[in-house]
Amino acid sequence: MPDHLVTVGSYSTAQEAYLVQSELEAFGVDAVLEDENLVRLDWLYSNLLGGVKVRVPDSLVDDARAILDAPLDRGAAPPDEPEETTVCPACGSAETAQFLDRKAACLTWLVVGIPLIFPRWRNACLNCGHKWTASA
């Protein structure tokens, strides 16, 4: 008598479910996908169906959950590299953030129908609020 299938995960896209299925099968756990064709046909069905479900036989549920809950081992940790810090030219603070300035691109998109000016990266100081263009 074949085992009953149990859902061990539900994913919003078929690609995520394929990755989980391949990980389980790499460890010898047979997994099947449910509703993946409907979600691939129209991704809006994903919420309606509860996502693409990864199902495994009842006897392998504990193994599958152990595999999925285990942290990924990516080998040896890379050597620590010093982080490149950006300093505010106005106040000298190292507390800065980078953001994508889209105002001009959105304006030309609304007026002309296509963005004539492309978004660019800018820096902003979290202390004094000074903004400047990021150097490439």
Secondary structure as GFF3:
##gff-version 3
##sequence-region A 1 136
A	DSSP	beta_strand	5	11	.	.	.	ID=ss1
A	DSSP	alpha_helix	14	26	.	.	.	ID=ss2
A	DSSP	beta_strand	32	34	.	.	.	ID=ss3
A	DSSP	alpha_helix	36	41	.	.	.	ID=ss4
A	DSSP	alpha_helix	45	49	.	.	.	ID=ss5
A	DSSP	beta_strand	52	57	.	.	.	ID=ss6
A	DSSP	three_ten_helix	58	60	.	.	.	ID=ss7
A	DSSP	alpha_helix	61	69	.	.	.	ID=ss8
A	DSSP	beta_strand	96	101	.	.	.	ID=ss9
A	DSSP	alpha_helix	103	112	.	.	.	ID=ss10
A	DSSP	beta_strand	120	125	.	.	.	ID=ss11
A	DSSP	beta_strand	131	133	.	.	.	ID=ss12
###
